[in-house]
Amino acid sequence: MTAGQSPLQWAARERAAARRGLRRRVLAWLRLNPAARRADALAARAAHGAVGEQQTAALLDRLPAGWVVFHGRRLPGRRHDLDHVLVSPCGTAVVVLDSKRWHAQWPTRLVRGRVHCGMEDRHGQVEAVARYAARVQEVLGVPGLAVWPLLVVHGSTVQGGFLEAQAAGFDGPVWVLGPQKLVPTLVAAPGGRDPRRAAALAQLVAGRLPSAV
């Protein structure tokens, strides 16, 4: 599936439902249909986010052979779908990667240990990807498996190219990366190569984290 497709489809269904029937369509045209206004705002946010996911997908295409990349996977027990899930060539690590597209005129930086974009506190999104990573580890159930939460930010400039953030309840860092740091950071991860083990792990991910579409 194309990265970003699922949120766009969902938003399109919401827009269609808000305009179902002649009366709703007329009220939407007159801007007197609150459900249609909410659905339009949802569609705009989904389209904005989908651009970031597509940009990330293009970057991930540059990874060397051995990496297995999944886009748009469903996380059991959560309403949020995972933007990207990667299986490393070593077969002992999974990356849970969330794409964001933040204000291009505002820098992303750490303020008293919390990630901010401009003056806005965005640390909740860091904590969210850490929760997704912890849940992925539970769902996969592989002893000794490392699950790394990463957040890549498009638009906004990440101070220094990357930030090492902490999330409450998660043992380990959450990396917040600018796009230029994404592939080099992944390629530099330790572990070597074990094609058979990586293939088995990829098969497990495909089965337990099904496509969101």
Secondary structure, DSSP 4 states (H G I P E B T S, - for coil): --TTHHHHHHHHHHHHHHT-SHHHHHHHHTT--HHHHHHHHHHHHHHHHHHHHHHHHHHHTTSPTT-EEEEEE--TT-SSPEEEEEE-TTSSEEEEEEEEE--TTS-EEEETTEEEETTEE-HHHHHHHHHHHHHHHHHH--TT-EEEEEEEEESSPBGGGEEEEE-TT-SSEEEEE-HHHHHHHHHT-S----HHHHHHHHHHHHHHS-B--
